[in-house]
Structure formats: C-alpha cells, structure tokens
Amino acid sequence: MKKLTLCIIATITLFFLCTAFFQDYDLAKSIVRGKEVYVSNCMNCHLADGSATPDRYPPLAKADYLHKPADSLIIIVLEGQTGEIVVNGKKYNDEMLAQNYLSDAEIADVLNYIRNSWGNKMAVIKPEQVKALRK
C-alpha cells in the first residue's frame, strides 16, 4: 500500500513538472493576433510596413531599439514614452501614448508581431510578463 501511494504521488508530481516546464507558447499564433492589434492601434504612426512616418515617429522595421530588454518594451506600451530616443542612429522626440487599455495578451501579441516582422527576429513575450509589470 505504501509503495502504491508513493508511486501515485511520484506520477502526479512528474505530470505537473512536465506540464509546467514543457508548455510551449505558440509564437506563430501570437504573431497573427498581434498583427490585428497592430493594425488597430499602431499602424497610423508606424505604418503597415513598420517604416513609420518619416522624421516623426521611429521605425519598427529592423529597429535596433527593439533589442532592449522585453520588460522595457512592455513598460513603454503600458506607460507610453516621451523624450528623445535614438533608433538606428537617428533621433526622435515625439510622444507615444500609453496603450494600457490593451489586455496583457494583446500587448504580448503586438510586441511579438513587431519583434518578429519586417526583418526583426526576437524571443517570445508572454502575457504573464506583461501582467507582472502592469501597475
């Protein structure tokens, strides 16, 4: 009886460990959803191809700025940004309004879309990361 109980406990523990550590986040589906968020919320300034409005807003296509830590980018979307920034060697100084009305999943998805489109290729951002930074 004792061995059976230990075997059941070990099996349940192994199951939870496997499901907790080996769940994959579907980046491809996130990118598809992120494109919809981008079209609705970002495209007016950053344009359909991520090239942005010349001399006004920074480009997102092949943007070195996107190599910042994911947490920094999440905070920019949540809180907005003011002041001068440099993207691909060029200075920009226009305001980006906070997009904190977007859900955690929408923010993760739009950042995954931006960070994996137009010549960008970066690691996945998950909704849990956004949730942890939301105030």
Buried (B, 14 or more C-beta within 10 A) or exposed (E): EEEEEEEEEEEEEEEEEEEEEEEEEEBEEBBEBBBEBBEEBBBEBBBEEBBBEEEEBBBBBEBEBBEEEBEEBBBBBBBEBEEEBEBEEEEBEBEBEBBEEBBBBBBBBBBBBBBBBBEBEBEBBBBEBBBEBEE
